[in-house]
Amino acid sequence: MSYHSIQFLGFVGVVLLVYYTVGRRRQTAVIALSNLAFYAIVGLKSLPFLLSTALATFFAAKRIGGIYRETDAVIKAAEPSARKQLRAEAKARAKKALIAGMVVAIGLLAVCKYAAFALENLNAALGLAHLPQLPIFRLLLPLGISFYTFMALSYLLDVYWKRYPAEESPLSYFAYLSFFPHVVQGPIDRYNDFKRQLEGGVAFSYEKLASGAQLMMWGFFKKLVVADRLGLFVDAAFGHWGQRRGFVLIAAVVTYSIQIYADFSGCIDIVTGVAEMMGISLKRNFNHPYFSRSMGEFWRRWHISLQEWFKDYIYFPVSTSAFVKNTKRRWAKAGKTRAAELFGSCFPILVVWLVSGIWHGAAWKYVVWGLFHAALLIGSAILEPVFNGMNRRLKINTSHFAWRAWQMLRTFALCCLGRVFFRADDLRTAFGILRRMARPGIVWAKVFRPSTYGMTIDRAIVSIVAVAVLIVVDAVQERIPIRQTLNRRGIPLRWVLAYGCLFAIIIFGMYGHGYGSAFIYERY
Amino acid sequence: MEQILDMLKREFPLIDFDREKHLMTDGILDSLAVVGIIANLEEMFDISVTMEYIQPENFESVEAMWAMVEELQ
């Protein structure tokens, strides 16, 4: 049961009916039960892994909360001079519980997702030393493990850092962690945001139901009409990349960049729409990323909840770690002030992108993808003063439309380059594709022929129009919130647009026997 | 508080710290800037800004940063 299946729509319908009829006090329990039912339908084998992470992090956070409650009273009553020592002791005790919870959550992720990759690389090293090989075991990759593990870690760390108190009810925590709309592909929500919205229950709202349904429909359009149509050409081009070169491969990479955006943001629109119908706002995950003018801006607008997670739980802790502080201090004392500054700003970025690469998958291509983006971000941070100086000397009007358009195009091109590593089967293939992309050999007469891309003329037209609709809607959304604006308009216009979108999905969508594909981010 | 204001004006001359009261919410300061401010505050006041304090609301304005420093001293 994928998010873009008819079965899922039926499932959502039943959940909504029960959710709004049982009374507000029981809504959390309905969410928890719906999550269990969703897992039972989608992949029962994944459930023990989810439950293990949920139980370990719930009880670890509960223990941390208990330690803080105990010691806070003692600290308040103690002499001011003794408070620092008491706080440090409490922190040390809480840290043990934190580590225990993290070991279970990260350990399960590591074993399920990375054990085979680690063993393969170990065997390669053993092979070089002519030593016997180890058996490789491949475990089931539990559904949504990368996403719910990050949500569980955010909860545990937030409690440890006293951002909010530990949850007393396991049901509430389970409802959050396994919430069926966000458990498979995110967004990576935070516990306090989720809990706040369910406090006191959610009253039925026709506006939220209609608004959520609109967003879902737009998500279906993005997935079934845009992403899956483009996927036909992308799969064919990447599947036979050795027989293609130059323009066709470049077109495939550009198309893939649009496909992955339509696919991932389409899924997020569907699940955000479902949550909205339940009166719950999920974290925003996309903000029209392809209109970004720099890679830094792009990563603030693409998969926002993941980038924020990395900022809060990797970037800041690494930046303020004793290791980074001491290294900077040591280098500054030795007179290497610039090197100390650079280390302080670049090292945390490098760590974030290494983790980001590995999080996306257990393969070297993801590591290289992460390093590629780290290099771009570090390079742009270091060279920013140089670029600004060049712009001033060349008297470039940086607020001019043409300059802004060039910046967007440049950012998109860099992004597409990174996508080659993302889409290719492995690192060797990625470099092979890059080499063949650089090979000229275009016959200009063939550029506008749909058969060059393995398409018929009608399919090509539908794909182009669908992408154009996506771009126009995104461009308008950059300026005005479309749904809120439309909802203020009269009913006839809203229904015409709703039916238009529905018929576009029914007529042009890729679904049914032999068509359709899973969401790209499901595998992460 | 004046010390913090001087440091901020020196490090970020283009930002009007007297007027801006939502530096984080409005996206005026990014994570890189926050790390730089933390390093400066730690050096100026001989404090250690731990993770509990690295929250957007503590960097929204000069007043918020000063309140955090006072608490940490």
Interface residues (C-beta under 8 A of the other chain):
Chain A: L157 W161 K162 R163 G296 K311 Y315 F316 P317 S319 T320 K325 K328 G344 S345 P348 A381
Chain B: D30 S31 L32 V34 V35 G36 I38 A39 E42 V49 T50 M51 E52 I54 Q55
